[in-house]
Amino acid sequence: MVTGLPRWFSPTVAALLAATFALSLGGALTEGFGALALVPARVWRGEVWRLVTWVFALPSPETLVATAVGLYWFGGELAERWREPGLRRFVGAIVGVTSVGTLTLTALAPAAQHLPYLGGWALGDALLIAWALEFPDRRLRVYAVLSIGGPPLAYGVAGLTALAAVYFGP
């Protein structure tokens, strides 16, 4: 990253935001989320682009805005700290691990092989957890009531993600 420029000049963050807005708005305008979703049975038949597109195709405006803010804020600060190659490796690893993990889990539950998976929660949560661990002295204020940061924030996000998996399925 060029020294002295604000974090929004991170090429990696800009590319992630562009992909997120393009795929999300494209999916919404064309009702094309079905072609972007991770559907394990379709991946096994050769539709390998789904291993990447599902993370950036967000089916609701609230999720799109929340994900974009997280990418900009947390991704931008991590790009400053880790530099562009480090952030690209991290994002690639998260996308790869969540995609392969989803394929592996659905192999254990054949009925889930035909379900569509969309959304950037995996990437957003991973960026937030990494940010909390990388900047332990920084705090987030939640609903102007709770101020949290560092490992408690990271473990809290991981715990809430696990809780959501229990309620909504992994």
GIQUI-V477202 format. One record per pair of residues at least 12 apart in sequence whose C-alpha atoms are under 8 Angstrom apart, sorted by the first residue. I is the first residue (numbers start at 0). GAP is how many residues later the second one is. Records with the same first field share a line. If there is no record, write none. Layout:
I: GAP ; GAP
This chain:
0: 78 ; 79 ; 82 ; 83
6: 65 ; 69 ; 70 ; 72 ; 73
7: 64 ; 68
9: 66 ; 69 ; 70 ; 74
10: 73
11: 67 ; 72 ; 75 ; 76
12: 58 ; 59 ; 62 ; 63 ; 66
15: 55
16: 51 ; 54 ; 55
18: 37
19: 36 ; 37 ; 38 ; 44 ; 48
20: 35 ; 43
22: 13 ; 30 ; 33 ; 34 ; 35
23: 32 ; 33 ; 34 ; 35 ; 40
26: 30 ; 32
27: 31
32: 24 ; 26
33: 82
34: 15
35: 13 ; 14 ; 17 ; 18 ; 21 ; 82
36: 13 ; 16 ; 17 ; 20 ; 79 ; 80 ; 81
37: 12 ; 13 ; 15 ; 16 ; 61 ; 78 ; 79 ; 80
38: 74 ; 75 ; 76 ; 77 ; 78
39: 62 ; 63 ; 66 ; 73 ; 74 ; 75 ; 76
40: 72 ; 73
41: 72
50: 44 ; 45 ; 48 ; 49
51: 43 ; 44 ; 47
53: 63 ; 64 ; 65 ; 66
54: 40 ; 63 ; 64 ; 65 ; 66 ; 67 ; 68
55: 62 ; 63 ; 64
56: 61 ; 62 ; 63
57: 60 ; 61 ; 62
58: 59 ; 60
62: 56
66: 53 ; 54 ; 57
69: 54 ; 57 ; 58
70: 53 ; 56
73: 53 ; 54 ; 57
74: 12 ; 52
76: 54
77: 52 ; 53 ; 56
90: 32
93: 28 ; 29 ; 32
94: 27 ; 28
97: 24
124: 32 ; 33 ; 36
127: 26 ; 29
128: 24 ; 25 ; 26 ; 28 ; 29
129: 24
131: 17 ; 18 ; 19 ; 21 ; 22
132: 17 ; 18 ; 21
133: 16
134: 15
135: 13 ; 14 ; 15
136: 12 ; 13
137: 12
